[in-house]
Amino acid sequence: MTQHDSHARTALVVVAHHRTDSLTAHTARRAAERLEAAGYRIDLLDLHAEGFDPRMNVADQPDWGNREKAYSDETHAHMQRILDADAVVAVFPVYWQSVPAILKGWIDRVWNYGFAYGRSKPRLAGKRMLWLGLAGATSDDPVVEGMQTVLETNLSEGIAYYCGFSRSTVGLLTDAEERPQRIDAQGNLLVGEAVAGAEREAQYAELDRRAQKFVEGFLAEELLAV
């Protein structure tokens, strides 16, 4: 976490990958750098590194008859980090056209009844959300259109807007794999040769560029909203 003045806006950057040397972690670091350059204080939440347990438990099970339920200390600490943030940026690999289990479990346990939803005046109202999902599918794979739709419906409509966020953007970053892969008309997985050398550098430079474009767009939307 970097320290700026107490009045700086805060971005909670959530990383959902088990390896710190992954492309997902790299993308999260680059996004955090750009947000910091734009004046945000960064709270970097690496779910795996911090040992977050995504499994629901009795302490954090919603009580539909008591929206003031006191959840576990771990969950309350994460709730406070969300409350302290003006923007939340989640960076993750796309698994089965969805988020990894650790990110879904973080939402299940922390974005809980009485905190993230269940009140006439949402506690998270006015906050903004950016989802950056890295997918192995190639940009020209027909599956990408449906993947984008599924992610937007689930993450923006089903989660962020439901919890009062004023803005939610899903940035789908295709071509994240070294070996291009797609499904043919018969349902067979076609895996190409791994890219190398200058071609590999160009592929990941382009992914970096697209990720930064999503972050820049997110920042520009903030200026328009002011």
N, C-alpha and C positions, 0 to 999 in steps of 0.2 A: 504494500500500500504506500503510495506517495503522499506527502503532506503538502498542502497549499493553504491559503488562508481559509478561515472558518466559514467564509461566505461562498466559497467555490461550489459550483454544482458538482454532484457526485454521480459517477457511473459505476454500477455494480456489474462487473464483467465476469460471467459465469462460464467456466470451462468444464466440459463433460467428456474427458478422454483420459484413459488410464496411463498414457505415456506423455511425459513432458517434452519429448523430442518429436512428437507427432505433428503432422500438418495442421491439425485442429488447434493444438497449443500455439503453434507459430502464428496462425491466423488470429487467435485471440490476443496474442502479444502485440501484433501489428495494429489491431483495432484499438487496443488500450493506448498505444502510443499516439495514435491519431486523436483520440478523444482527449488525452492529456494535453496535447498540443493545442486543442481547441478550448482549453481552460477547465476541463473536468478534473476533479480529484478521483483517482481510480481505486476502487475496492475490488481486488482480484480474488475471486472465489473459485479455487480449483477443487472441485468436489471430491475427486479421488485423493489428491494430496492432503486434503483436510480430513479425510477419513469419514465422509458423510455416509450414513447408513440409509439407503433408499427404501428400506422395508417399513411398511406401516406397522405400528405397534399400538398397544392399548392406550398408552399415554397420549398419543397423537391422533387417536381415532376421533372423528368428529362426533360431537354430541348435539344432535338436532334439537334437543330441548334446552340447550344452554350455549348460546353463542359467546358467552364470557368464559368458557372453559379455559383453565390454565393448562396449556400444553407443556411438553417437556422443555427443560432448560435449553437443550440443543436447538430445538425448533424455535423457541422464543428469540434466541440469539440470531438465527437466520432471518426471522421476521423483522428484527430491528435493522438489519443490514438492508433489507428491501425498503423499509420505511425511510431510512437515511438517504436512499438513492433517488435521484431525479430521473434517471434512466437505467434500464436493465438491458444488458447485452448478453445473450446466451450463444455460445459457440460450441458446435457439436457435430459429430458424424451422423449422417442420416442412416438409421437402421430400419429396414422394413417400412420405408416411407414415414418414419416417425423419429422421435428422439430416443437416445439410449436410456436404459432402465434407470441409471443413476440420476439423470435429469428429470425423468418422469416421476421418480420417487421423491426428489426434492420438491417438485410441485405438489405431489400428493400430500406430503407431510407438512410443508411450510406454507403453501398457498391455501390455508385451511379455512374451514367454516368459522365465521366470526372475525376473521382477520382479512382475508382476501375477498371474501364474498359473504353474503348473508346479512348485509346491512343496507338500509335505504340510502345512506351516504357512504359510498365505498372509501375505505381508508387509502386505497391506492389510486384514487381518482387524480387525473392529471399527469400521472407518470407515463413514460414512453418506453416502448419495448422494441428491441431489434433482435431477431433470430437469425443467426448465420449457420446454415446447415451445409456441410460438405458431403457431396454425393459422388459415388464412383461412376455413375452413369455418364455417358458422353452427352454433350449439349444437343446433338442431333437425334438422340434416342427418343422415340415416341413416348416412352414411359415418363419422360420429364414433365410434360404438361400435366399429367394426372398427379404426379408427385407434388408439384407446386400447389395444385388445388387442394390436395389432402392436407398438406402442411399448413396452408393458410386457413383452411376451415378449422383444423384442430387447434393450432397454436394462437391464431389471432382471434377468431370468432369464439372458439370453445374455451379458451383460457384467458388471454389478455383482456379482450373487451368485456368478457363476463366478469372479470375482476376489477373493472373500472378504469383500465388504462385508456388514455386519450388517443394513443397512436400505437399501432403494432405493425411492424414490417417484417416479412419473411424474405431473407436473401438466400436463394438456393445457389450454391456454388458447385457446378458440375465439373466433370473431368478431374476429379481429385485423385484418381488412381493412376499409377505409372503404367499399368496395362489396361488399355481401353476395353470396356466390356459392355455388351448389350444383349438383349434377348431377341432372337429371331422370331418369325411368324409361327414357328412350330413350338416355341417355348424353350428352345435350346439356348444356353448361355454361351455366347461367343466372346472369347478372350483373345485380344490381340497381343502383339509383341510389346515388350516393355520399351518405353521411350528412353532415350539416353542422350548424353551430350547436349549439344545446343538445342535440340528439339525438346528435351526435358526441361532445360532452363527456361525456354520460351513458354512452355505449357504452364509452369508454376509461376512465372512472372505474370502471365495473363490472369491466373487465378487470384494472385495478389492484387492485381489491378481491379478486378471485379469486386473483390472483398472491400477494398478501399472505396470503391464507387458507392457501395451500399452504405458504408459509414458516412461518407460525404453527403449522400442523400438524406441520411438520418439527421445530420447536423443542419442541413439546409432547411428541412421541415421544421426544426426547432425555431429557426430564425423567422420563418413565415408565421409561426404560431404566436410569436411575441407581439 
